[in-house]
Amino acid sequence: MSAPARLVTVGEIAAMLAAHVDSLVPELLPRAVIDGDEWRVGSVAGEAGRSMAVNRGNRAGIWKDFGAGDTMRGDALDLVAQVLFRGDKGKAVAWSRSWLGIDDLDPARIAQQRREAEERKRSVLKDAEMKHAQAMRIFIAARPGIRDTPVDAYLRGRGIDLSGLGRQPAAIRFEPRLYNSETDSYYPGMVAAITGGGHSIQAVHRTWLEVLPDGRVVKARDLTEPKKTLASYRGGAIRLWRGETAKPWQSVQPGEWLVIAEGIEDALSAVIVRPNYRTWAAVSISNMANIMLPPEIAGVILMAQNDTEPLAIAAFERAVEHFRRQGKFVKVARPPANVKDANDLLQDATGDSTDHAAGA
């Protein structure tokens, strides 16, 4: 008599569902839309929106409904339970077995599903490794000095003149021929290193630039997305400025404060005004709540934007609570009500309005 087939565990079912996340999510949540490595939708109720995210990359199936607090999160099996059965995992297991085609315990079908889950995991990891390697190559190949380059001109056009600071951000480089897949062509570009908790580069941020006939430099106007990241930047940040100590992050002094803005331009605007603070760009407002800080950092100053989008407001509030939970003092720096962000405020103060005039 042959040995009985091994039963499928709950964890394996979750992994099998995750292997088919791009088929599972549209079936469970028809209004969900793809946004990079995530599916986005309003909530587990399925309405249109972006408050809920389901990972489709190297953490496939992992999801969180940000509008519902920390309790509404989990893996792909938890997603089935919440969307279809109000959290009943037993019913979710039964439904998932049927959806995966393994409810009859057919050994061949179960083995196939296990293979597919493992193959997807390997494929996702390989893709992540390739993107990370490509990001590293792009940053290493770019020119480390930005003075008198189109990057320098672009920043000056945004009111950001780094010449008076005595040094320049090492995290920013200039690439004269930065490839863009949208147009299958090359542009001058600003390349920024996104560094993780291990002090190593985990991703890059790219800004494609255009030199206008009058010499001004703006974001490339023929691109739908003139700014993009490459590789996963979750929990990382663009470490733009070391503050008055000028010491590397590994040598941060006890009691230091850190300024965190969303984008490069806002962060550098803060540097121009308050160069004594360490300053980072979080890349996205949602990523602020992923950044972990060492005990030496006493507090953070979060650069807010006057954004009326409810999801952006909620994401910023999550960041505030995130750092408070780490035991940090939190201050919020917000521009006047009639100004969008710190960079617009700086441009108004300096009289620079390149991007406003160019529509970039």
Buried (B, 14 or more C-beta within 10 A) or exposed (E): EEEEEEEBEBEBBBBBBBBBBEEBBBEBBEEBBEEEBBBBBBBBBBEEBBBBBBBBBBBBBBBBBBBBEEEBBBBBBBBBBBBBBEBBBEBBBBBBBEBBEBBEEEEEBBEBBBEBBEEBBEEBEEBBEEBBEEBBEBBEEBEEEBEEBBBBBBBBBBBBBBEEEEEBBBBBBBBEEBBBEEEEBEBBBBBBBBBBBEEEBBBBBBBBBBBBEEEBBBBBEEBEEBBBBBBBBBBBBBBBBBBEEEEEBEEBEEEBBBBBBBBBBBBBBBBBBBBEBBBBBBBBBBBBBBBEBEEEBBBBBBBBBEBEEEBBBBBBEBBBEBBEEBEBEBEEBBBEEEBEBBBBBBBBEBEBBBBEEBEB
